[in-house]
Amino acid sequence: MNQRARIAMSEPEVAAFLRDARKLQLGTINPDGTPHMVTMFYALVDGRIVFWTYGKAQKTRNMERDPRVSCLIETGEDYSELRGVLVYGTARLIDAPEEVLEAGMAITGRMAGAEAAGELRDYVEITARKRVAYSVEATRVVSWDHRKMAAPASA
């Protein structure tokens, strides 16, 4: 088994990692072809990454033109602790007001906790009026867990 395969996360490990993390690095493509990278809070809805943003943001304009995205979720300080999941995919626009609100509440719930999210609903409703949401349809997932390098290789 090669080193890349040895440190890859299993599907349940990837699912748990995405469930437990709160933010990602979103990559979109600028008009001149350069990458546009921003940090986004996200939620998982039906197993898919969902995030929201202002309708006039640069990332929104980029995804309107080219919906291909990458989402990097990572953790670890020392090399031997590095873990991450890189999701390549297509961003699907969510612009129906009730669905944008649902995405906003899911994201707020992850950021502030379910109880606090309920208390923030009025604020989220106001904010949602200027936002759109996106769901990422994954086309490829790459993962790594450097903690596995210390573990003995299995046959």
PASEBA-1860 file (N, C-alpha, C; in nm, 3 decimals):
! residues 155
1> MNQRARIA> 0.085/-0.118/0.000/0.000/0.000/0.000/0.090/0.125/0.000 ~ 0.062/0.219/-0.090/0.143/0.341/-0.093/0.103/0.436/0.018 ~ 0.188/0.533/0.046/0.168/0.626/0.157/0.038/0.706/0.141 ~ 0.006/0.749/0.019/-0.116/0.828/-0.006/-0.239/0.747/0.035 ~ -0.245/0.621/-0.007/-0.360/0.536/0.028/-0.364/0.509/0.178 ~ -0.249/0.499/0.238/-0.242/0.466/0.381/-0.297/0.578/0.469 ~ -0.279/0.702/0.427/-0.323/0.814/0.510/-0.461/0.866/0.472 ~ -0.520/0.811/0.366/-0.655/0.854/0.326/-0.755/0.816/0.434
9> MSEPEVAA> -0.854/0.900/0.452/-0.962/0.871/0.547/-1.065/0.780/0.480 ~ -1.129/0.697/0.559/-1.240/0.616/0.510/-1.362/0.708/0.492 ~ -1.466/0.659/0.424/-1.587/0.740/0.408/-1.648/0.780/0.542 ~ -1.658/0.688/0.641/-1.710/0.731/0.771/-1.620/0.835/0.840 ~ -1.488/0.824/0.821/-1.397/0.923/0.880/-1.416/1.059/0.813 ~ -1.432/1.060/0.682/-1.457/1.186/0.609/-1.588/1.247/0.658 ~ -1.693/1.166/0.669/-1.824/1.216/0.713/-1.814/1.276/0.853 ~ -1.743/1.209/0.944/-1.728/1.261/1.081/-1.647/1.389/1.082
17> FLRDARKL> -1.541/1.394/1.001/-1.457/1.513/0.995/-1.538/1.633/0.946 ~ -1.616/1.614/0.840/-1.700/1.723/0.788/-1.808/1.762/0.887 ~ -1.863/1.664/0.959/-1.967/1.691/1.058/-1.912/1.776/1.174 ~ -1.788/1.750/1.215/-1.732/1.815/1.333/-1.668/1.951/1.305 ~ -1.628/1.976/1.182/-1.565/2.105/1.148/-1.673/2.212/1.129 ~ -1.631/2.338/1.131/-1.728/2.447/1.116/-1.698/2.540/0.999 ~ -1.574/2.544/0.955/-1.542/2.636/0.846/-1.455/2.570/0.742 ~ -1.461/2.627/0.624/-1.385/2.575/0.511/-1.323/2.690/0.434
25> QLGTINPD> -1.226/2.654/0.352/-1.168/2.749/0.257/-1.235/2.721/0.124 ~ -1.308/2.819/0.073/-1.380/2.806/-0.053/-1.296/2.864/-0.165 ~ -1.275/2.785/-0.268/-1.204/2.832/-0.387/-1.299/2.846/-0.503 ~ -1.304/2.966/-0.562/-1.379/2.990/-0.685/-1.281/3.048/-0.786 ~ -1.328/3.073/-0.908/-1.239/3.118/-1.015/-1.276/3.260/-1.055 ~ -1.181/3.351/-1.039/-1.200/3.491/-1.078/-1.211/3.503/-1.230 ~ -1.263/3.619/-1.279/-1.276/3.638/-1.424/-1.144/3.622/-1.501 ~ -1.031/3.656/-1.435/-0.902/3.644/-1.503/-0.839/3.505/-1.487
33> GTPHMVTM> -0.913/3.412/-1.426/-0.864/3.276/-1.411/-0.788/3.247/-1.282 ~ -0.763/3.351/-1.203/-0.691/3.330/-1.077/-0.787/3.275/-0.972 ~ -0.731/3.204/-0.873/-0.818/3.153/-0.766/-0.864/3.265/-0.673 ~ -0.984/3.251/-0.624/-1.039/3.341/-0.523/-1.067/3.254/-0.402 ~ -0.998/3.277/-0.291/-1.009/3.194/-0.172/-1.066/3.276/-0.057 ~ -1.167/3.219/0.009/-1.227/3.284/0.126/-1.264/3.178/0.229 ~ -1.267/3.218/0.355/-1.311/3.130/0.462/-1.462/3.145/0.478 ~ -1.530/3.030/0.488/-1.675/3.030/0.499/-1.717/2.936/0.612
41> FYALVDGR> -1.818/2.976/0.688/-1.885/2.881/0.777/-1.979/2.799/0.690 ~ -2.003/2.676/0.729/-2.088/2.589/0.649/-2.170/2.498/0.736 ~ -2.266/2.432/0.673/-2.346/2.327/0.738/-2.350/2.209/0.642 ~ -2.394/2.098/0.693/-2.420/1.981/0.610/-2.571/1.962/0.603 ~ -2.624/1.958/0.484/-2.767/1.935/0.463/-2.778/1.818/0.366 ~ -2.840/1.711/0.412/-2.850/1.588/0.333/-2.712/1.541/0.286 ~ -2.613/1.557/0.374/-2.478/1.511/0.344/-2.396/1.601/0.254 ~ -2.453/1.712/0.211/-2.382/1.806/0.123/-2.340/1.931/0.198
49> IVFWTYGK> -2.227/1.985/0.157/-2.181/2.113/0.212/-2.274/2.223/0.162 ~ -2.320/2.307/0.254/-2.406/2.421/0.221/-2.347/2.545/0.288 ~ -2.337/2.653/0.213/-2.292/2.780/0.269/-2.377/2.891/0.209 ~ -2.371/3.007/0.272/-2.444/3.120/0.217/-2.355/3.242/0.213 ~ -2.395/3.339/0.130/-2.316/3.459/0.111/-2.406/3.568/0.054 ~ -2.354/3.689/0.050/-2.431/3.798/-0.008/-2.441/3.781/-0.159 ~ -2.555/3.818/-0.212/-2.582/3.802/-0.354/-2.488/3.877/-0.445 ~ -2.423/3.982/-0.395/-2.334/4.061/-0.479/-2.186/4.037/-0.449
57> AQKTRNME> -2.156/3.936/-0.368/-2.017/3.908/-0.332/-1.938/3.857/-0.453 ~ -1.808/3.875/-0.449/-1.723/3.829/-0.559/-1.737/3.679/-0.582 ~ -1.743/3.602/-0.474/-1.755/3.457/-0.491/-1.886/3.422/-0.560 ~ -1.993/3.497/-0.531/-2.122/3.472/-0.597/-2.110/3.498/-0.746 ~ -2.051/3.609/-0.780/-2.033/3.642/-0.922/-1.947/3.537/-0.992 ~ -1.843/3.492/-0.921/-1.757/3.388/-0.978/-1.835/3.259/-1.004 ~ -1.918/3.218/-0.907/-1.993/3.093/-0.922/-2.105/3.105/-1.025 ~ -2.157/3.227/-1.046/-2.256/3.248/-1.152/-2.192/3.221/-1.288
65> RDPRVSCL> -2.069/3.260/-1.303/-1.996/3.245/-1.428/-1.941/3.104/-1.446 ~ -1.890/3.046/-1.335/-1.829/2.913/-1.340/-1.856/2.846/-1.206 ~ -1.947/2.750/-1.200/-1.988/2.692/-1.072/-1.889/2.592/-1.012 ~ -1.776/2.569/-1.076/-1.678/2.477/-1.018/-1.615/2.540/-0.894 ~ -1.608/2.460/-0.787/-1.552/2.508/-0.661/-1.463/2.400/-0.599 ~ -1.382/2.443/-0.505/-1.312/2.350/-0.416/-1.336/2.398/-0.274 ~ -1.349/2.301/-0.183/-1.376/2.330/-0.043/-1.272/2.253/0.039 ~ -1.186/2.326/0.107/-1.081/2.266/0.189/-1.118/2.282/0.335
73> IETGEDYS> -1.124/2.169/0.405/-1.148/2.169/0.549/-1.026/2.100/0.608 ~ -0.954/2.166/0.698/-0.830/2.109/0.750/-0.808/2.146/0.894 ~ -0.723/2.068/0.959/-0.687/2.092/1.098/-0.549/2.037/1.124 ~ -0.490/2.080/1.235/-0.359/2.030/1.276/-0.254/2.139/1.273 ~ -0.163/2.134/1.366/-0.055/2.231/1.372/0.077/2.168/1.328 ~ 0.111/2.055/1.387/0.234/1.985/1.351/0.206/1.892/1.234 ~ 0.311/1.864/1.156/0.297/1.780/1.038/0.230/1.647/1.071 ~ 0.267/1.588/1.183/0.214/1.457/1.221/0.068/1.463/1.264
81> ELRGVLVY> 0.011/1.583/1.277/-0.129/1.600/1.318/-0.220/1.644/1.203 ~ -0.163/1.673/1.087/-0.241/1.730/0.978/-0.350/1.634/0.931 ~ -0.470/1.688/0.920/-0.584/1.614/0.866/-0.661/1.709/0.777 ~ -0.718/1.655/0.672/-0.797/1.742/0.587/-0.881/1.666/0.487 ~ -0.980/1.737/0.435/-1.067/1.687/0.329/-1.078/1.799/0.226 ~ -1.055/1.763/0.102/-1.068/1.858/-0.009/-1.180/1.806/-0.099 ~ -1.286/1.885/-0.106/-1.402/1.848/-0.188/-1.400/1.933/-0.314 ~ -1.391/1.869/-0.428/-1.407/1.936/-0.556/-1.552/1.916/-0.597
89> GTARLIDA> -1.614/2.018/-0.655/-1.751/2.000/-0.694/-1.809/2.115/-0.771 ~ -1.940/2.109/-0.782/-2.018/2.211/-0.852/-2.111/2.276/-0.751 ~ -2.110/2.408/-0.748/-2.196/2.483/-0.656/-2.333/2.502/-0.721 ~ -2.437/2.453/-0.652/-2.574/2.468/-0.700/-2.639/2.582/-0.624 ~ -2.686/2.683/-0.696/-2.749/2.801/-0.637/-2.879/2.764/-0.568 ~ -2.895/2.820/-0.448/-3.021/2.811/-0.373/-3.066/2.955/-0.352 ~ -3.175/2.995/-0.418/-3.219/3.134/-0.405/-3.364/3.150/-0.362 ~ -3.435/3.039/-0.345/-3.572/3.048/-0.292/-3.563/3.096/-0.147
97> PEEVLEAG> -3.636/3.202/-0.111/-3.621/3.261/0.022/-3.630/3.162/0.138 ~ -3.724/3.068/0.133/-3.737/2.974/0.245/-3.617/2.879/0.252 ~ -3.558/2.845/0.138/-3.441/2.756/0.137/-3.316/2.831/0.181 ~ -3.305/2.959/0.145/-3.192/3.040/0.191/-3.199/3.053/0.343 ~ -3.319/3.078/0.395/-3.338/3.087/0.541/-3.302/2.954/0.607 ~ -3.345/2.844/0.549/-3.313/2.712/0.604/-3.161/2.692/0.610 ~ -3.092/2.729/0.503/-2.946/2.718/0.501/-2.885/2.808/0.608 ~ -2.934/2.930/0.617/-2.883/3.023/0.718/-2.902/2.972/0.859
105> MAITGRMA> -3.016/2.913/0.885/-3.042/2.857/1.019/-2.952/2.737/1.047 ~ -2.928/2.654/0.947/-2.839/2.538/0.965/-2.697/2.584/0.995 ~ -2.651/2.685/0.924/-2.516/2.738/0.945/-2.507/2.805/1.081 ~ -2.606/2.886/1.115/-2.608/2.954/1.245/-2.613/2.852/1.358 ~ -2.687/2.745/1.339/-2.693/2.640/1.440/-2.558/2.576/1.466 ~ -2.480/2.558/1.361/-2.344/2.503/1.379/-2.251/2.604/1.445 ~ -2.270/2.730/1.415/-2.183/2.834/1.471/-2.216/2.865/1.616 ~ -2.344/2.872/1.648/-2.386/2.923/1.779/-2.454/2.818/1.866
113> GAEAAGEL> -2.484/2.702/1.810/-2.560/2.601/1.883/-2.707/2.614/1.849 ~ -2.778/2.503/1.858/-2.919/2.499/1.816/-3.006/2.595/1.896 ~ -2.985/2.600/2.028/-3.068/2.688/2.110/-3.046/2.834/2.076 ~ -2.919/2.873/2.063/-2.887/3.011/2.028/-2.937/3.046/1.888 ~ -2.930/2.949/1.796/-2.979/2.973/1.660/-3.126/3.009/1.662 ~ -3.204/2.940/1.745/-3.346/2.972/1.758/-3.367/3.114/1.805 ~ -3.284/3.157/1.899/-3.293/3.294/1.950/-3.250/3.397/1.847 ~ -3.167/3.355/1.751/-3.116/3.446/1.647/-3.201/3.443/1.520
121> RDYVEITA> -3.310/3.369/1.520/-3.390/3.351/1.398/-3.431/3.483/1.334 ~ -3.475/3.580/1.413/-3.516/3.708/1.355/-3.400/3.774/1.281 ~ -3.282/3.771/1.341/-3.163/3.828/1.275/-3.131/3.751/1.146 ~ -3.137/3.619/1.152/-3.107/3.536/1.035/-3.208/3.566/0.924 ~ -3.334/3.584/0.959/-3.437/3.616/0.859/-3.406/3.748/0.789 ~ -3.364/3.847/0.865/-3.330/3.978/0.807/-3.208/3.965/0.716 ~ -3.107/3.896/0.765/-2.984/3.878/0.688/-3.010/3.798/0.560 ~ -3.099/3.700/0.568/-3.127/3.612/0.454/-3.183/3.688/0.334
129> RKRVAYSV> -3.244/3.803/0.357/-3.302/3.881/0.247/-3.199/3.925/0.145 ~ -3.073/3.939/0.190/-2.967/3.987/0.100/-2.873/3.874/0.057 ~ -2.908/3.752/0.093/-2.817/3.640/0.068/-2.874/3.537/-0.027 ~ -2.781/3.458/-0.079/-2.813/3.336/-0.152/-2.734/3.225/-0.084 ~ -2.772/3.104/-0.112/-2.700/2.990/-0.055/-2.656/2.899/-0.170 ~ -2.563/2.813/-0.138/-2.513/2.716/-0.236/-2.499/2.580/-0.170 ~ -2.528/2.479/-0.247/-2.506/2.341/-0.208/-2.398/2.286/-0.301 ~ -2.301/2.216/-0.245/-2.191/2.165/-0.326/-2.217/2.019/-0.362
137> EATRVVSW> -2.226/1.995/-0.491/-2.239/1.860/-0.543/-2.097/1.809/-0.568 ~ -2.051/1.721/-0.482/-1.912/1.673/-0.489/-1.889/1.590/-0.615 ~ -1.776/1.617/-0.681/-1.735/1.537/-0.796/-1.612/1.454/-0.761 ~ -1.538/1.497/-0.660/-1.417/1.426/-0.616/-1.386/1.467/-0.473 ~ -1.345/1.371/-0.391/-1.308/1.400/-0.252/-1.171/1.339/-0.227 ~ -1.081/1.422/-0.174/-0.946/1.379/-0.138/-0.931/1.403/0.011 ~ -0.870/1.308/0.082/-0.854/1.324/0.226/-0.717/1.276/0.270 ~ -0.677/1.323/0.388/-0.551/1.279/0.448/-0.559/1.291/0.599
145> DHRKMAAP> -0.490/1.201/0.665/-0.481/1.200/0.810/-0.340/1.155/0.845 ~ -0.252/1.252/0.869/-0.112/1.222/0.896/-0.091/1.146/1.025 ~ -0.192/1.144/1.111/-0.180/1.065/1.234/-0.167/0.917/1.201 ~ -0.213/0.876/1.083/-0.204/0.736/1.042/-0.063/0.696/1.003 ~ 0.025/0.793/0.981/0.162/0.758/0.944/0.235/0.690/1.058 ~ 0.197/0.720/1.180/0.261/0.660/1.297/0.208/0.520/1.324 ~ 0.091/0.490/1.267/0.031/0.359/1.290/0.098/0.256/1.200 ~ 0.113/0.134/1.246/0.173/0.031/1.160/0.082/-0.001/1.042
153> ASA> 0.144/-0.029/0.928/0.067/-0.064/0.808/0.004/-0.201/0.827 ~ -0.120/-0.214/0.781/-0.186/-0.343/0.790/-0.173/-0.415/0.657 ~ -0.180/-0.546/0.661/-0.162/-0.625/0.540/-0.280/-0.613/0.447
END
